Amino acid sequence: MKSSFFAYVLTAAALLGAGSATAGTWGSPGMLSTPAPQIGGALLEPVLSGQHYKDGTFTGQVADAYYGPLQVQAVVQNGAITSVNVLTYPKDRGQSRRINNYALPRLQQEVIQAQNVRVNMVSGATLTSRAYLRSLASALGQAQ
Amino acid sequence: MLRDTRLMMNMPITVEIADAAALPGQLEATYAHFAAVDRRFSFFRPDSEISLYNRGEITETQLSPELREIFTLAQHTKIQSHGYFDIRRPDGLLNPSGIVKGWAIRNAARLLRDSGLRHFYVDAGGDIQSMGLNADGQPWVIGIRNPFNDAEIIKAVKPQGRGMATSGSYVRGAHIYNPHRTNTELAEIISLTVLGKDVLEADRFATAAFAMGQTGINFIEDMPDLEGYAVARDGIATRTSGFGAFVAS
């Protein structure tokens, strides 16, 4: 979790540097040459050591996660980000809450486990994470 | 083999073509398609068709056939999901992004197929349509990202020509991950992956079922032609009865 958290911070810092304007226009084609999970650890060092934020709690703007609003709050202590809290995230949508009693099906459950299998591509909830980055970038913008 | 990743529509879009006869122009045409979709249907662009419609500058009768199709798909999805999927926002504006994404990926794959290609995938923000075999002549394998750790996958899936999409929320802190089940209460779903007959089907139902929370995976189970894999925030995954047929060993 630690490394992925820093990857988020790195990308948010990159967004700040790129001057994140309105959603949908920032980021030039080719800016992200590899998928996000491949962001290397070596890249993180200068950003994290070079970046010094003001202490305090900073709330980012509400970002549209496509399916709903998302907003984060960054807590900075001694110049470093100590935590990022998600204040809102897309979990309720639509007005109707009436849902049938689905016949309890033959669903199987398991504990998730990291797989050591070679894959060609990865499926994950990227849109939400990009909204997260936009909100975090605006929170960190206030901490500079 | 040709492959590129570009940041468009607020997400990384990867196109890989494994056909030996692939031409760079086919890759460019795919990105041009996404650029056109973004120009025309982006909720965030003030000059897009959807923005014109939201501002009342064009009427329903003036809509393009493509936007009509998108609205029709949205309406179907709303009905099929008992209202959980709705492109109308609380402020009354229509944001069809939840349909446009899967629709754009499906159409990109159709363009590639119609240009004679047989082995490729299109991945836009983790929603994927693949066809044929990879450059090694093997079936494409898609990893499902660990919602607790970006760098890990928790399942490898052979989609066999189907579309795959994942909806999820950001995980709030690592401390919530408990790999040992300590109680029998249902925990909040943080990631839901759906396989559908194409990526449009997978995407719209992943979005709808994710909004349903814990009952979403039951909804997927009850829908014909859909399989799903839901991860709760206690680290427990629930899979539909037919999902196992797609798991790569």
Interface residues (C-beta under 8 A of the other chain):
Chain A: M1 K2 S3 S4 F5 A7 T22 A23 G24 T25 G27 S28 P29 G30 M31 L32 S33 T34 P35 A36 P37 D64 Y66 Y67 L70 S83 N85 V86 Y89 P90 K91 D92 R93 G94 Q95 S96 R97 R98 I99 N100 Y102 A103 L104 P105 R106 L107 Q108 Q109 E110 V111 I112 Q113 A114 Q115 V117 R118 V119 N120 M121 V122 S123 G124 A125 T126 L127 T128 S129 R130 Y132
Chain B: T5 R6 L7 M8 M9 N10 M11 P12 T14 E16 Y31 D38 S42 F43 F44 R45 K78 S81 H82 G83 Y84 F85 D86 N95 S97 G98 K101 Y121 D123 G125 G126 D127 I128 S130 N134 W140 V141 I142 G143 I144 R145 N146 P147 F148 N149 D150 A151 E152 I153 I154 K155 A156 V157 M164 A165 T166 S167 G168 S169 Y170 V171 R172 G173 A174 Y177 P179 H180 R181 E188 S191 T193 T207 F210 A211 M212 G213 T215 I217 N218 F219 E221 D222 V231 G235 I236 A237 T238 R239 T240 S241 G244 A248 S249
